[in-house]
Amino acid sequence: MERAMTEYDIQGPARTCAATGRELKPGDRFYAVLREDAGKLVRTDTAADAWAGPPAGVVAYWAGKVPAAADKPRKPVVNDDVLVDAFDRLAGTADPDGLNFRYVAALLLMRRKRFKFEDAVRDAAGGDVVVVRDARGGAVHHVADPHLTDAQVAAVQAEVFRVLGWQ
């Protein structure tokens, strides 16, 4: 039986600093934080001059710059380190959205040759697991395979890009 994919409910990039409440304008540098709150992934943005470092327990954080209104959309710039950080912080999650996010992040990292496919195995509970190795550090990761359809993988990938501000 195929489980319906749960939609993420995460706002995109904010134009307001979470620390000061002031508007973030084109050209302003900011830090974005992705954290889990009551089973949902929540994003907040903080102006660079108000940034005091990442709060404890965040899934990921990264720096960015508010684009000018005239800037054309471009192909997303994928930051492998941010993606690996989000992937690592979701290790051990049982949340279906977190499992989907982690699986698609692993696929993206394999496509970018940061992760190398090692094996496909079954865990003790009989679930399918993909084993990947980090090409840089050699760490081995076991990633639960949620058996997403191609359409679901594409939807989660788009959501990963949107959440991380890469759209």
C-alpha positions as CSV (number, residue, x, y, z in Angstrom):
1,M,0.0,0.0,0.0
2,E,1.5,3.3,-1.0
3,R,1.4,6.1,1.5
4,A,0.4,9.5,0.3
5,M,3.2,12.0,0.6
6,T,2.8,14.6,3.3
7,E,3.3,18.2,2.2
8,Y,5.8,20.3,4.0
9,D,4.4,23.5,5.5
10,I,7.5,25.7,5.5
11,Q,7.5,29.4,4.6
12,G,10.0,30.5,2.0
13,P,12.6,33.2,2.6
14,A,11.4,35.9,4.9
15,R,11.9,39.6,4.3
16,T,11.8,40.4,8.0
17,C,14.6,39.8,10.5
18,A,13.5,37.4,13.2
19,A,15.7,39.1,15.8
20,T,14.9,42.8,15.2
21,G,11.7,42.8,13.2
22,R,13.1,45.1,10.6
23,E,12.6,44.6,6.9
24,L,15.4,42.8,5.0
25,K,16.0,44.8,1.8
26,P,17.7,43.8,-1.5
27,G,21.4,43.4,-1.0
28,D,21.1,42.8,2.8
29,R,23.0,39.8,4.1
30,F,21.1,37.4,6.3
31,Y,21.4,34.0,8.0
32,A,18.6,31.5,7.6
33,V,17.8,28.8,10.2
34,L,15.8,25.6,9.6
35,R,14.6,23.9,12.8
36,E,12.1,21.3,13.8
37,D,9.2,22.5,15.8
38,A,6.3,20.2,16.8
39,G,7.1,17.8,13.9
40,K,7.3,20.6,11.3
41,L,10.3,22.2,9.7
42,V,10.3,26.0,10.4
43,R,12.5,28.6,8.7
44,T,13.5,31.9,10.2
45,D,15.9,34.6,8.7
46,T,18.1,37.0,10.7
47,A,20.0,40.0,9.5
48,A,23.7,39.5,9.5
49,D,24.3,42.3,11.9
50,A,21.9,40.8,14.4
51,W,23.2,37.2,14.0
52,A,24.5,35.7,17.3
53,G,25.2,32.2,15.9
54,P,22.9,29.3,15.3
55,P,20.6,28.2,18.1
56,A,21.0,24.8,19.6
57,G,19.2,21.9,17.8
58,V,18.8,23.4,14.4
59,V,18.5,21.1,11.3
60,A,20.6,23.5,9.1
61,Y,21.7,27.1,8.8
62,W,23.3,29.1,6.0
63,A,24.1,32.6,4.9
64,G,22.5,34.5,2.0
65,K,21.8,37.8,0.5
66,V,18.4,39.2,-0.4
67,P,18.3,39.4,-4.2
68,A,17.5,42.6,-6.0
69,A,14.0,42.7,-7.5
70,A,15.5,42.9,-11.0
71,D,17.6,39.8,-10.5
72,K,16.6,37.0,-12.9
73,P,15.8,33.6,-11.4
74,R,18.7,31.3,-12.0
75,K,19.5,27.7,-11.6
76,P,19.7,26.9,-7.9
77,V,23.2,26.9,-6.4
78,V,23.4,23.8,-4.3
79,N,25.7,24.1,-1.3
80,D,26.8,20.5,-0.5
81,D,27.9,21.4,3.0
82,V,24.5,22.8,3.9
83,L,22.8,19.8,2.4
84,V,25.1,17.4,4.3
85,D,24.5,19.3,7.5
86,A,20.7,19.1,7.1
87,F,21.1,15.4,6.2
88,D,23.2,14.7,9.3
89,R,20.8,16.5,11.6
90,L,17.9,14.4,10.5
91,A,19.7,11.1,11.3
92,G,17.5,9.0,13.5
93,T,14.3,10.9,12.8
94,A,11.1,8.8,12.6
95,D,9.1,11.7,11.2
96,P,7.9,10.8,7.6
97,D,8.6,14.2,6.3
98,G,12.1,14.1,7.8
99,L,12.7,10.6,6.4
100,N,11.6,11.9,2.9
101,F,13.8,15.0,3.2
102,R,16.8,12.9,4.3
103,Y,16.4,10.3,1.5
104,V,16.1,13.0,-1.2
105,A,19.1,14.9,0.2
106,A,21.1,11.6,-0.1
107,L,19.9,11.3,-3.7
108,L,21.0,14.8,-4.4
109,L,24.3,14.3,-2.8
110,M,24.9,11.1,-4.8
111,R,24.0,13.0,-8.0
112,R,26.6,15.6,-7.0
113,K,29.1,12.9,-6.3
114,R,29.5,13.9,-2.6
115,F,28.0,10.6,-1.6
116,K,28.8,7.3,-3.2
117,F,26.4,4.4,-3.3
118,E,27.7,1.4,-1.3
119,D,24.8,-1.1,-1.0
120,A,21.1,-1.6,-0.5
121,V,20.1,-3.7,2.5
122,R,17.2,-4.5,4.8
123,D,17.2,-3.3,8.4
124,A,16.2,-5.5,11.3
125,A,12.5,-4.4,10.9
126,G,12.6,-5.5,7.2
127,G,12.7,-1.9,5.8
128,D,14.8,-1.1,2.8
129,V,18.0,1.0,3.5
130,V,20.4,2.6,1.1
131,V,24.0,2.6,2.3
132,V,26.1,5.6,1.1
133,R,29.7,6.8,1.9
134,D,30.7,10.5,2.1
135,A,33.4,10.9,-0.6
136,R,35.1,13.6,1.5
137,G,35.3,12.2,5.0
138,G,34.5,8.5,4.4
139,A,31.6,8.4,6.8
140,V,29.0,5.7,6.1
141,H,25.3,6.5,6.3
142,H,22.3,4.2,6.4
143,V,19.3,6.0,4.8
144,A,15.8,4.6,5.1
145,D,14.2,4.2,1.6
146,P,10.6,5.6,1.9
147,H,9.8,4.1,-1.6
148,L,8.8,7.5,-3.1
149,T,7.5,7.6,-6.7
150,D,9.4,9.7,-9.2
151,A,6.8,12.4,-8.8
152,Q,7.1,12.4,-5.0
153,V,11.0,12.6,-5.3
154,A,10.6,15.6,-7.6
155,A,8.1,17.2,-5.2
156,V,10.4,16.7,-2.1
157,Q,13.4,17.9,-4.1
158,A,11.6,21.1,-5.0
159,E,10.6,21.5,-1.4
160,V,14.2,20.9,-0.2
161,F,15.4,23.6,-2.7
162,R,12.6,26.0,-1.6
163,V,13.2,25.4,2.2
164,L,17.0,26.0,1.8
165,G,16.4,29.1,-0.3
166,W,17.9,27.7,-3.5
167,Q,15.0,28.5,-5.8
